[in-house]
Amino acid sequence: MGEHLRYSMVLVLLAAAALAACQQPNDAQLQREYDAAFQKMLDDPGNMDALLEYSKVATRTGDYEGAISALERTLLISPDVPQVQIELAVLYYRIKSYSVADAYLQRALQSPALTPELRKAAEQMLAKSPTRGSRKTT
């Protein structure tokens, strides 16, 4: 019985590892996606979909600065997109630029286009901001 249980556990672990490998792209695949998204963005710099796709892939690769650059360009095209402003805030938090992140959250909170769900998320992020204690209250 013990040998059967051990064998079953090994099979479960192998199956879980195989499933994880299928769900996450390997480094080479991710690099190809990154390169393709970058090229598409270069070919059509005003294409908001290309900018958003590049920012997603860049974030997955850890290129937060690249993702930030693409998202900031989307705001040049369409300035009042609170979802983009919140995503920028998240990325700026990741690179520890807390005051810039807070500014994007505050900007998003002023938008009439902000959904209630995103409003709640933005308010929570702002309330937990590392700069919260250093803000002056009036």
Phi and psi in degrees as GROMACS dihedral restraints (atoms count N, CA, C in turn):
[ dihedral_restraints ]
;  ai    aj    ak    al  type     phi  dphi    fc
    3     4     5     6     1   -61.7    20    10
    4     5     6     7     1   -40.7    20    10
    6     7     8     9     1   -65.8    20    10
    7     8     9    10     1   -39.5    20    10
    9    10    11    12     1   -64.5    20    10
   10    11    12    13     1   -42.3    20    10
   12    13    14    15     1   -64.1    20    10
   13    14    15    16     1   -43.5    20    10
   15    16    17    18     1   -62.1    20    10
   16    17    18    19     1   -43.1    20    10
   18    19    20    21     1   -62.2    20    10
   19    20    21    22     1   -43.2    20    10
   21    22    23    24     1   -63.9    20    10
   22    23    24    25     1   -40.7    20    10
   24    25    26    27     1   -64.9    20    10
   25    26    27    28     1   -39.4    20    10
   27    28    29    30     1   -63.5    20    10
   28    29    30    31     1   -42.2    20    10
   30    31    32    33     1   -63.1    20    10
   31    32    33    34     1   -41.0    20    10
   33    34    35    36     1   -63.8    20    10
   34    35    36    37     1   -43.7    20    10
   36    37    38    39     1   -64.3    20    10
   37    38    39    40     1   -41.4    20    10
   39    40    41    42     1   -64.8    20    10
   40    41    42    43     1   -41.2    20    10
   42    43    44    45     1   -64.5    20    10
   43    44    45    46     1   -41.4    20    10
   45    46    47    48     1   -64.5    20    10
   46    47    48    49     1   -41.3    20    10
   48    49    50    51     1   -65.3    20    10
   49    50    51    52     1   -40.2    20    10
   51    52    53    54     1   -65.7    20    10
   52    53    54    55     1   -41.2    20    10
   54    55    56    57     1   -64.3    20    10
   55    56    57    58     1   -43.1    20    10
   57    58    59    60     1   -63.1    20    10
   58    59    60    61     1   -40.2    20    10
   60    61    62    63     1   -65.0    20    10
   61    62    63    64     1   -35.2    20    10
   63    64    65    66     1   -72.8    20    10
   64    65    66    67     1   -31.5    20    10
   66    67    68    69     1   -83.0    20    10
   67    68    69    70     1   -28.8    20    10
   69    70    71    72     1  -105.8    20    10
   70    71    72    73     1   129.8    20    10
   72    73    74    75     1   -67.9    20    10
   73    74    75    76     1   145.4    20    10
   75    76    77    78     1   -75.6    20    10
   76    77    78    79     1   171.5    20    10
   78    79    80    81     1   -58.5    20    10
   79    80    81    82     1   -42.0    20    10
   81    82    83    84     1   -65.3    20    10
   82    83    84    85     1   -42.7    20    10
   84    85    86    87     1   -64.9    20    10
   85    86    87    88     1   -43.5    20    10
   87    88    89    90     1   -64.0    20    10
   88    89    90    91     1   -39.4    20    10
   90    91    92    93     1   -64.5    20    10
   91    92    93    94     1   -39.3    20    10
   93    94    95    96     1   -63.5    20    10
   94    95    96    97     1   -42.4    20    10
   96    97    98    99     1   -62.5    20    10
   97    98    99   100     1   -42.1    20    10
   99   100   101   102     1   -62.6    20    10
  100   101   102   103     1   -48.9    20    10
  102   103   104   105     1   -61.4    20    10
  103   104   105   106     1   -42.3    20    10
  105   106   107   108     1   -65.8    20    10
  106   107   108   109     1   -43.3    20    10
  108   109   110   111     1   -65.6    20    10
  109   110   111   112     1   -39.0    20    10
  111   112   113   114     1   -63.7    20    10
  112   113   114   115     1   -44.9    20    10
  114   115   116   117     1   -64.3    20    10
  115   116   117   118     1   -41.3    20    10
  117   118   119   120     1   -62.4    20    10
  118   119   120   121     1   -39.3    20    10
  120   121   122   123     1   -66.9    20    10
  121   122   123   124     1   -39.8    20    10
  123   124   125   126     1   -66.4    20    10
  124   125   126   127     1   -39.0    20    10
  126   127   128   129     1   -67.0    20    10
  127   128   129   130     1   -30.7    20    10
  129   130   131   132     1  -141.9    20    10
  130   131   132   133     1    74.6    20    10
  132   133   134   135     1   -62.5    20    10
  133   134   135   136     1   -18.7    20    10
  135   136   137   138     1   -92.2    20    10
  136   137   138   139     1     2.4    20    10
  138   139   140   141     1   -83.4    20    10
  139   140   141   142     1   107.8    20    10
  141   142   143   144     1   -62.4    20    10
  142   143   144   145     1   -37.4    20    10
  144   145   146   147     1   -62.8    20    10
  145   146   147   148     1   -40.5    20    10
  147   148   149   150     1   -65.5    20    10
  148   149   150   151     1   -39.4    20    10
  150   151   152   153     1   -64.5    20    10
  151   152   153   154     1   -43.7    20    10
  153   154   155   156     1   -66.2    20    10
  154   155   156   157     1   -40.9    20    10
  156   157   158   159     1   -64.0    20    10
  157   158   159   160     1   -44.9    20    10
  159   160   161   162     1   -60.2    20    10
  160   161   162   163     1   -42.0    20    10
  162   163   164   165     1   -63.0    20    10
  163   164   165   166     1   -37.0    20    10
  165   166   167   168     1   -64.5    20    10
  166   167   168   169     1   -47.8    20    10
  168   169   170   171     1   -67.6    20    10
  169   170   171   172     1   -41.5    20    10
  171   172   173   174     1   -61.3    20    10
  172   173   174   175     1   -39.5    20    10
  174   175   176   177     1   -63.1    20    10
  175   176   177   178     1   -42.6    20    10
  177   178   179   180     1   -63.7    20    10
  178   179   180   181     1   -30.0    20    10
  180   181   182   183     1   -85.7    20    10
  181   182   183   184     1    -9.0    20    10
  183   184   185   186     1    91.5    20    10
  184   185   186   187     1     6.6    20    10
  186   187   188   189     1   -86.2    20    10
  187   188   189   190     1    73.3    20    10
  189   190   191   192     1   -66.3    20    10
  190   191   192   193     1   -36.7    20    10
  192   193   194   195     1   -64.1    20    10
  193   194   195   196     1   -40.4    20    10
  195   196   197   198     1   -63.7    20    10
  196   197   198   199     1   -42.7    20    10
  198   199   200   201     1   -63.7    20    10
  199   200   201   202     1   -41.6    20    10
  201   202   203   204     1   -61.4    20    10
  202   203   204   205     1   -46.0    20    10
  204   205   206   207     1   -58.2    20    10
  205   206   207   208     1   -44.8    20    10
  207   208   209   210     1   -65.3    20    10
  208   209   210   211     1   -41.9    20    10
  210   211   212   213     1   -69.1    20    10
  211   212   213   214     1   -36.8    20    10
  213   214   215   216     1   -64.9    20    10
  214   215   216   217     1   -34.5    20    10
  216   217   218   219     1   -66.9    20    10
  217   218   219   220     1   -33.3    20    10
  219   220   221   222     1   -64.0    20    10
  220   221   222   223     1   -33.8    20    10
  222   223   224   225     1   -71.8    20    10
  223   224   225   226     1   -23.6    20    10
  225   226   227   228     1   -68.6    20    10
  226   227   228   229     1   -33.4    20    10
  228   229   230   231     1   -78.4    20    10
  229   230   231   232     1   -45.1    20    10
  231   232   233   234     1  -138.4    20    10
  232   233   234   235     1    93.6    20    10
  234   235   236   237     1   -66.7    20    10
  235   236   237   238     1   -26.5    20    10
  237   238   239   240     1  -107.2    20    10
  238   239   240   241     1    69.3    20    10
  240   241   242   243     1  -122.7    20    10
  241   242   243   244     1    91.8    20    10
  243   244   245   246     1   -60.8    20    10
  244   245   246   247     1   -29.0    20    10
  246   247   248   249     1   -62.3    20    10
  247   248   249   250     1   -40.4    20    10
  249   250   251   252     1   -68.4    20    10
  250   251   252   253     1   -40.5    20    10
  252   253   254   255     1   -61.8    20    10
  253   254   255   256     1   -40.1    20    10
  255   256   257   258     1   -69.4    20    10
  256   257   258   259     1   -41.2    20    10
  258   259   260   261     1   -61.8    20    10
  259   260   261   262     1   -39.8    20    10
  261   262   263   264     1   -61.6    20    10
  262   263   264   265     1   -41.0    20    10
  264   265   266   267     1   -59.7    20    10
  265   266   267   268     1   -44.7    20    10
  267   268   269   270     1   -60.1    20    10
  268   269   270   271     1   -44.7    20    10
  270   271   272   273     1   -66.3    20    10
  271   272   273   274     1   -40.4    20    10
  273   274   275   276     1   -65.7    20    10
  274   275   276   277     1   -34.7    20    10
  276   277   278   279     1   -61.6    20    10
  277   278   279   280     1   -40.4    20    10
  279   280   281   282     1   -62.6    20    10
  280   281   282   283     1   -32.4    20    10
  282   283   284   285     1   -97.3    20    10
  283   284   285   286     1    12.6    20    10
  285   286   287   288     1    65.4    20    10
  286   287   288   289     1    29.7    20    10
  288   289   290   291     1   -98.6    20    10
  289   290   291   292     1    73.0    20    10
  291   292   293   294     1   -66.5    20    10
  292   293   294   295     1   -38.9    20    10
  294   295   296   297     1   -67.3    20    10
  295   296   297   298     1   -36.3    20    10
  297   298   299   300     1   -68.1    20    10
  298   299   300   301     1   -41.4    20    10
  300   301   302   303     1   -60.0    20    10
  301   302   303   304     1   -45.3    20    10
  303   304   305   306     1   -60.9    20    10
  304   305   306   307     1   -39.6    20    10
  306   307   308   309     1   -63.0    20    10
  307   308   309   310     1   -41.0    20    10
  309   310   311   312     1   -66.4    20    10
  310   311   312   313     1   -38.1    20    10
  312   313   314   315     1   -65.0    20    10
  313   314   315   316     1   -42.9    20    10
  315   316   317   318     1   -64.1    20    10
  316   317   318   319     1   -38.9    20    10
  318   319   320   321     1   -63.7    20    10
  319   320   321   322     1   -42.8    20    10
  321   322   323   324     1   -63.5    20    10
  322   323   324   325     1   -40.2    20    10
  324   325   326   327     1   -65.3    20    10
  325   326   327   328     1   -20.9    20    10
  327   328   329   330     1   -83.4    20    10
  328   329   330   331     1   -11.5    20    10
  330   331   332   333     1   -78.6    20    10
  331   332   333   334     1   131.0    20    10
  333   334   335   336     1   -70.9    20    10
  334   335   336   337     1   -14.9    20    10
  336   337   338   339     1   -83.7    20    10
  337   338   339   340     1    -3.7    20    10
  339   340   341   342     1   -71.6    20    10
  340   341   342   343     1   127.7    20    10
  342   343   344   345     1   -73.7    20    10
  343   344   345   346     1   156.8    20    10
  345   346   347   348     1   -57.9    20    10
  346   347   348   349     1   -37.5    20    10
  348   349   350   351     1   -65.0    20    10
  349   350   351   352     1   -44.9    20    10
  351   352   353   354     1   -69.5    20    10
  352   353   354   355     1   -33.5    20    10
  354   355   356   357     1   -60.1    20    10
  355   356   357   358     1   -46.2    20    10
  357   358   359   360     1   -62.4    20    10
  358   359   360   361     1   -44.0    20    10
  360   361   362   363     1   -62.9    20    10
  361   362   363   364     1   -43.4    20    10
  363   364   365   366     1   -65.0    20    10
  364   365   366   367     1   -42.0    20    10
  366   367   368   369     1   -63.3    20    10
  367   368   369   370     1   -40.5    20    10
  369   370   371   372     1   -65.9    20    10
  370   371   372   373     1   -42.7    20    10
  372   373   374   375     1   -63.1    20    10
  373   374   375   376     1   -42.8    20    10
  375   376   377   378     1   -65.1    20    10
  376   377   378   379     1   -39.4    20    10
  378   379   380   381     1   -65.3    20    10
  379   380   381   382     1   -30.0    20    10
  381   382   383   384     1   -95.9    20    10
  382   383   384   385     1     5.4    20    10
  384   385   386   387     1   -60.4    20    10
  385   386   387   388     1   139.4    20    10
  387   388   389   390     1   -62.1    20    10
  388   389   390   391     1   -19.1    20    10
  390   391   392   393     1   -87.0    20    10
  391   392   393   394     1    -3.7    20    10
  393   394   395   396     1   -55.2    20    10
  394   395   396   397     1   -43.2    20    10
  396   397   398   399     1   -69.8    20    10
  397   398   399   400     1   -21.4    20    10
  399   400   401   402     1   -94.2    20    10
  400   401   402   403     1    -4.3    20    10
  402   403   404   405     1   -76.5    20    10
  403   404   405   406     1   142.1    20    10
  405   406   407   408     1   -83.0    20    10
  406   407   408   409     1   138.9    20    10
  408   409   410   411     1  -106.6    20    10
  409   410   411   412     1   143.1    20    10
